[in-house]
Amino acid sequence: MTFFSRPGIFTTVERRWADNDPTPPLRLFDGTEPAGVPLSLNRARALLYDRTACSLARASLWHQVAERFRTGGTDWREAVVWLGLQGLRRNASRITWCRRADREDVEAELVTCYLEELAKLEPQDPEPGRTVLRSACSRAWEVWRDTHRENTVEDVERAGGASPGAGSDDVWRADYDPAPRWSGLSASLRISVPAHRVEGVRIGALASAWGVAGTATSVGHSGRGRRVATLSLRRVGRKG
């Protein structure tokens, strides 16, 4: 049986806007026409990354892109993402490879950072493209740099030591043991997670996915240190 992965946001946007042109078009102010020359989306993207083009013309284009994102409607907001892909793609590949991150997550983070930086771009910025792309990529790198520092270990009591690591065929198993109730009825919950998906997973997200978020958030402090549950995480083989 063959499983096909869902295309990431880069691929989806690329396919949708490679041959489309939202309106009104961007305009090139090169001195030949007072009102500027209308540009197709493909031509605009080529100029945005052409270092041999007039710097003032490129800056004007980037400021127009920022304005379209703020006021251009849904079509233009997606087209703005398409215009930024060329400046984001290299960093997406490097972050995915260096940090062993999920490509879809990296692309989504880069697009989010890119749009946020575009939204706060100053009108007087002389190098808007450089400002937006460098800031967006730096922020994305910081996100995965912090995630990379988080070590998952087998024994919580030895958390200060080095993580023994996990092979791609390993599975991490979490056991959630609620405290026994007065009725005497209490069942453990066991969930297995592939090792390559453990990094960056938050306990809150796990609790929500396992259906125990209500238990984890609704427990009140008894004042006597009453145990409400036990959560342990350890690595096991795929057959373990």
Disulfide bonds with the S-S distance in Angstrom:
none
